[in-house]
Amino acid sequence: MSSHRDRIVDQFTRQAVPFSNAPGIKDERALALLVEASGAGSEDAVLDVACGPGLVVAAFARVAARATGIDVTPAMLDRAREVTAGLTNVTFESGDVYALPFVDGAFSLVVSRFAFHHFQDPGAVLAEMRRVCRPGGRVVVCDLTASHDPKKAAAFHRIEMLRDPSHARALTLAELEDLFPAAGLPAPSATFYKLKFELEGLLHRSFPRPEDVETIRAAYVASVDDDALGLGAHRAGDEIHAAYPVVILRATR
């Protein structure tokens, strides 16, 4: 039986290129909002935890002294090196987010985007992010959030698990915020936006099992009427569009 780490590597090996090309993932406005919300500046040494295809590293490298990315999936790191080609202040490491291979206080800004819903123990990852962040530095978590309505959150979780087996659980806003004091950080400030997507494009990038595709599609179609997934699904011609609620949480170490 495969481990959760195996599922992550399997999914993101296949997703490396399509994920990096997804409109909402490479959206320059969303990346700029993350950089702005983090308070990044020219003196910062930035670490991107579970860096994926390097888009976040590239965005921070343009304003910071240096930017480092760490990920467990070799194909994602290969893609990250392609995405950041020409940038001289970036480095990438292969490693485990639960035991970051850096000394205490190695970075002034530690960030993670769209990864916490893949972690089985997000609190442990946040504690590691805090450890490698210097006193006075910032820890930033950007992730999608589940509805505060338990029924909608459960429905969303069921469909996300079918769509992407590397999904662990999307947390509610309150649950994400509560991770910070539990990790020894102050209550974070919050910035919000919506990650819009079109259903068929999302399915094409996600590689669900063929036998699950119609179940996922049917759930989205049904949610147009009752918003059962909490994603504001709606029709645009023949297409189904929806949006993940996203929060950027920032705390000073």
HELIX and SHEET records of a PDB file:
HELIX    1   1 HIS A    4  ASN A   21  1                                  18    
HELIX    2   2 PRO A   23  LYS A   26  1                                   4    
HELIX    3   3 GLU A   28  SER A   38  1                                  11    
HELIX    4   4 LEU A   55  ALA A   61  1                                   7    
HELIX    5   5 PRO A   74  VAL A   83  1                                  10    
HELIX    6   6 PHE A  116  HIS A  118  5                                   3    
HELIX    7   7 PRO A  122  ARG A  131  1                                  10    
HELIX    8   8 PRO A  150  ARG A  163  1                                  14    
HELIX    9   9 LEU A  173  ALA A  182  1                                  10    
HELIX   10  10 LEU A  199  SER A  206  1                                   8    
HELIX   11  11 PRO A  210  ASP A  212  5                                   3    
HELIX   12  12 VAL A  213  ASP A  226  1                                  14    
SHEET    1   A 7 VAL A  90  SER A  94  0                                        
SHEET    2   A 7 ARG A  66  ASP A  71  1                                        
SHEET    3   A 7 ALA A  45  VAL A  49  1                                        
SHEET    4   A 7 PHE A 107  ARG A 113  1                                        
SHEET    5   A 7 CYS A 133  LEU A 144  1                                        
SHEET    6   A 7 GLU A 239  THR A 252 -1                                        
SHEET    7   A 7 SER A 189  GLU A 198 -1                                        
SHEET    1   B 7 VAL A  90  SER A  94  0                                        
SHEET    2   B 7 ARG A  66  ASP A  71  1                                        
SHEET    3   B 7 ALA A  45  VAL A  49  1                                        
SHEET    4   B 7 PHE A 107  ARG A 113  1                                        
SHEET    5   B 7 CYS A 133  LEU A 144  1                                        
SHEET    6   B 7 GLU A 239  THR A 252 -1                                        
SHEET    7   B 7 HIS A 234  ALA A 236 -1                                        
END                                                                             
